[in-house]
Amino acid sequence: MPLRTLMVDSHCHLDRLDLASLGGDLDMVMAEARRQGVGRMLCVSINLELLPAMLEVVRRYPEVYASVGVHPNETAGREPAVEELLALAADPAVIAIGETGLDYYRSSGDLDWQQQRFRNHITAAQRSGLPVIIHSRDAWQDTLNILDEQPVPGVMHCFTGNRAQAEQALDRGLYVSFSGIVTFRNAADIREAASYVPLDRLLIETDAPYLTPVPFRGKSNQPAYVRYVADCIAGLRGIAVEDLIMASSENFSRLFRKTQH
């Protein structure tokens, strides 16, 4: 049955999709997303070297927006200075700073550089007035400590914590976004958090091409599959999927404060 409300994939990487496994053409991927009721997407930056090509992809589709930032695990490219982030964020397509944050799962040793990178992104978000997209993996307390130093509006992307951690994020004014992980069999804590987060603070995402939801695990993810995240969370909460989609879409508009470019 067609949806009355269009969904938003609040976090994807269109420039990194495995197009060979998705029909070989980004236009086909976008057409499938529209068929599934996805009306808007946020294409998220992971480094500055790939940003120009990513923005070219974004400009092809009026329903797609962009962020600007460097992922905490990126080490090969140039380090993002605050002034450069601000200059790049002036692009009309850009509605967020990030993704940024801390990831101690793939990085080890002295991680002061990663923490300083996170602080630089937060400073750019504060000065630009744009929200920040936060990645946190095996670094929860340090993530909170830095956010307490520099409070900023934003979203805890691809939330993988428990209910108590969701409450900590909400207490800091953040939105909480759930990906296809919520559909995984071993994700009981995440499902509990998805049931707990208030409807007016919840977002849905694919993180495509990663984290493909059930029933497509093992295949490359795409924005069309955000419907399965919505279906799962609506079922957990015992509400109509239309209500979940409407709330998450309104939350996206409220947080990012742009609906077209």
C-alpha positions as CSV (number, residue, x, y, z in Angstrom):
1,M,0.0,0.0,0.0
2,P,1.5,3.4,-0.9
3,L,2.5,5.6,2.0
4,R,0.8,8.9,2.6
5,T,3.9,10.4,4.1
6,L,7.3,10.3,2.4
7,M,10.2,8.8,4.4
8,V,13.6,10.4,5.0
9,D,16.8,8.4,4.9
10,S,18.6,10.6,7.3
11,H,22.1,9.1,6.7
12,C,23.4,7.4,3.6
13,H,26.5,7.5,1.4
14,L,25.2,7.6,-2.2
15,D,28.7,8.1,-3.5
16,R,29.9,4.8,-2.0
17,L,27.0,2.6,-3.1
18,D,27.9,-0.7,-4.8
19,L,26.2,0.2,-8.1
20,A,27.3,-3.1,-9.7
21,S,25.0,-5.0,-7.4
22,L,22.2,-2.4,-7.6
23,G,21.5,-2.4,-11.3
24,G,24.6,-0.5,-12.3
25,D,23.0,3.0,-12.3
26,L,22.4,5.5,-9.5
27,D,19.3,6.7,-11.3
28,M,17.8,3.2,-10.8
29,V,18.7,3.3,-7.1
30,M,17.0,6.6,-6.7
31,A,13.9,5.5,-8.7
32,E,13.6,2.4,-6.4
33,A,13.8,4.7,-3.3
34,R,11.0,6.8,-4.7
35,R,8.9,3.7,-5.4
36,Q,9.3,2.7,-1.8
37,G,8.2,6.1,-0.5
38,V,11.6,7.7,0.2
39,G,11.3,11.4,-0.5
40,R,14.5,12.9,1.0
41,M,18.0,11.7,1.8
42,L,21.0,13.1,3.6
43,C,24.3,12.1,1.9
44,V,27.0,12.2,4.5
45,S,30.6,13.2,4.0
46,I,33.5,11.1,5.3
47,N,36.5,13.0,4.0
48,L,37.4,16.2,2.2
49,E,39.1,14.6,-0.8
50,L,35.9,12.9,-1.8
51,L,33.6,15.8,-1.0
52,P,33.6,17.5,-4.5
53,A,32.6,14.2,-6.2
54,M,30.0,13.6,-3.5
55,L,28.5,17.1,-4.0
56,E,28.3,16.4,-7.7
57,V,26.1,13.4,-7.0
58,V,24.0,15.4,-4.6
59,R,23.4,18.2,-7.1
60,R,21.8,15.7,-9.5
61,Y,18.9,15.1,-7.2
62,P,16.8,17.8,-5.6
63,E,15.7,15.5,-2.9
64,V,19.2,14.9,-1.6
65,Y,21.2,17.0,0.8
66,A,24.8,16.9,2.0
67,S,26.9,17.2,5.0
68,V,30.6,18.2,5.3
69,G,33.1,16.5,7.6
70,V,35.7,13.9,8.1
71,H,35.0,10.5,9.7
72,P,36.9,9.7,12.9
73,N,38.6,6.8,11.3
74,E,39.9,8.7,8.3
75,T,43.7,9.1,8.4
76,A,44.8,9.3,4.8
77,G,43.4,12.7,3.9
78,R,43.9,16.2,5.2
79,E,42.8,17.2,8.6
80,P,39.7,19.4,8.7
81,A,40.4,22.9,10.1
82,V,37.4,24.8,11.4
83,E,37.7,27.6,8.8
84,E,37.7,25.1,6.0
85,L,34.7,23.3,7.3
86,L,32.9,26.6,7.6
87,A,33.8,27.6,4.0
88,L,32.6,24.2,2.7
89,A,29.4,24.4,4.8
90,A,28.4,27.6,3.0
91,D,27.4,25.4,0.0
92,P,23.5,25.6,-0.3
93,A,23.3,21.8,-0.4
94,V,25.0,21.4,2.9
95,I,22.7,21.1,5.9
96,A,24.9,19.4,8.6
97,I,28.5,19.0,9.9
98,G,29.9,15.5,10.0
99,E,30.0,12.7,10.3
100,T,32.3,13.2,13.2
101,G,32.9,11.8,16.6
102,L,35.0,9.1,18.2
103,D,35.7,5.5,17.2
104,Y,38.0,3.5,19.4
105,Y,37.1,0.2,17.8
106,R,39.2,0.8,14.7
107,S,41.7,3.2,16.2
108,S,44.1,2.7,19.1
109,G,47.0,4.3,20.9
110,D,47.0,8.0,21.6
111,L,43.7,9.3,20.2
112,D,44.1,13.0,21.2
113,W,44.0,13.8,17.4
114,Q,40.6,12.1,17.0
115,Q,39.2,14.0,20.0
116,Q,40.6,17.3,18.6
117,R,39.0,16.5,15.2
118,F,35.7,16.0,16.9
119,R,36.0,19.3,18.8
120,N,36.9,21.1,15.5
121,H,33.7,19.8,13.9
122,I,31.6,20.9,16.9
123,T,33.1,24.3,16.8
124,A,32.3,24.5,13.0
125,A,28.7,23.4,13.8
126,Q,28.3,26.0,16.5
127,R,29.7,28.8,14.3
128,S,27.7,27.8,11.2
129,G,24.4,27.1,13.0
130,L,24.3,23.6,11.5
131,P,23.6,20.5,13.5
132,V,26.4,17.9,13.9
133,I,26.2,14.2,12.9
134,I,27.8,12.1,15.6
135,H,29.5,8.7,15.3
136,S,30.4,7.0,18.5
137,R,31.8,3.5,18.7
138,D,33.5,2.0,21.8
139,A,34.0,5.6,23.0
140,W,30.7,6.5,24.7
141,Q,31.9,8.3,27.8
142,D,34.6,10.4,25.9
143,T,31.9,11.3,23.4
144,L,29.7,12.6,26.2
145,N,32.5,14.4,27.9
146,I,33.3,16.4,24.7
147,L,29.7,17.1,24.1
148,D,29.4,18.4,27.7
149,E,32.4,20.7,27.0
150,Q,30.8,22.0,23.8
151,P,27.0,21.5,23.7
152,V,25.6,21.5,20.2
153,P,22.4,20.4,18.4
154,G,22.7,17.2,16.5
155,V,22.0,13.5,16.0
156,M,23.6,10.4,17.5
157,H,23.8,8.5,14.2
158,C,23.4,4.8,13.9
159,F,22.7,4.4,17.6
160,T,24.0,1.1,19.0
161,G,23.7,1.7,22.7
162,N,21.1,0.8,25.3
163,R,18.2,2.6,26.8
164,A,20.3,4.3,29.5
165,Q,22.7,5.6,26.8
166,A,19.8,6.8,24.7
167,E,18.6,8.7,27.7
168,Q,22.0,10.3,28.1
169,A,21.9,11.5,24.5
170,L,18.4,12.8,24.9
171,D,19.4,14.7,28.0
172,R,22.0,16.6,25.9
173,G,19.3,17.6,23.5
174,L,20.3,15.2,20.7
175,Y,18.2,13.3,18.3
176,V,18.7,9.5,18.1
177,S,18.9,7.8,14.7
178,F,18.4,4.0,14.2
179,S,19.7,2.0,11.3
180,G,19.2,-1.5,10.0
181,I,21.0,-2.9,13.0
182,V,17.7,-2.6,14.9
183,T,16.4,-5.4,12.7
184,F,19.2,-7.8,13.6
185,R,18.5,-10.8,15.9
186,N,21.2,-9.9,18.5
187,A,20.1,-6.2,18.8
188,A,17.8,-6.5,21.9
189,D,19.4,-3.5,23.6
190,I,19.0,-1.3,20.5
191,R,15.4,-2.4,20.1
192,E,14.7,-1.4,23.7
193,A,16.2,2.0,23.0
194,A,14.2,2.4,19.8
195,S,11.0,1.7,21.8
196,Y,12.0,4.2,24.5
197,V,13.2,7.3,22.5
198,P,10.3,9.8,22.2
199,L,8.7,10.0,18.8
200,D,9.7,13.7,18.5
201,R,13.4,12.9,18.9
202,L,13.8,9.8,16.6
203,L,15.2,9.5,13.1
204,I,15.7,6.5,10.8
205,E,18.5,5.8,8.4
206,T,20.2,3.2,6.3
207,D,23.9,4.2,6.4
208,A,23.9,2.7,2.9
209,P,25.8,0.8,1.6
210,Y,26.5,-0.5,5.1
211,L,24.3,-2.3,7.7
212,T,21.7,-3.7,5.4
213,P,18.5,-4.6,7.3
214,V,16.7,-7.9,7.6
215,P,15.5,-9.4,5.2
216,F,18.3,-8.2,2.9
217,R,21.4,-9.0,5.1
218,G,24.3,-10.0,2.9
219,K,23.3,-7.6,0.1
220,S,24.4,-4.1,-0.4
221,N,22.2,-1.5,1.4
222,Q,20.3,1.3,-0.4
223,P,18.0,4.1,0.7
224,A,14.9,2.2,-0.4
225,Y,15.5,-0.2,2.5
226,V,14.9,2.5,5.1
227,R,11.3,1.3,5.0
228,Y,12.3,-1.9,6.8
229,V,13.9,0.2,9.6
230,A,10.6,2.1,9.9
231,D,8.5,-1.1,9.9
232,C,10.6,-2.7,12.6
233,I,10.5,0.3,15.0
234,A,6.8,0.9,14.4
235,G,6.2,-2.8,15.3
236,L,8.3,-2.5,18.4
237,R,6.3,0.5,19.5
238,G,2.9,-0.9,18.5
239,I,2.1,2.1,16.3
240,A,1.2,2.5,12.6
241,V,4.2,2.7,10.4
242,E,2.7,5.9,8.9
243,D,2.9,7.5,12.4
244,L,6.5,6.5,12.8
245,I,7.4,7.8,9.3
246,M,5.5,11.1,9.8
247,A,7.3,11.8,13.1
248,S,10.7,10.9,11.8
249,S,10.2,13.1,8.7
250,E,9.1,16.0,10.9
251,N,12.0,15.5,13.1
252,F,14.4,15.7,10.2
253,S,12.9,19.0,9.0
254,R,13.1,20.4,12.5
255,L,16.7,19.4,13.2
256,F,18.1,20.3,9.8
257,R,15.8,23.2,9.1
258,K,15.9,22.8,5.3
259,T,13.6,21.0,3.0
260,Q,15.0,22.0,-0.4
261,H,18.0,23.6,-2.1
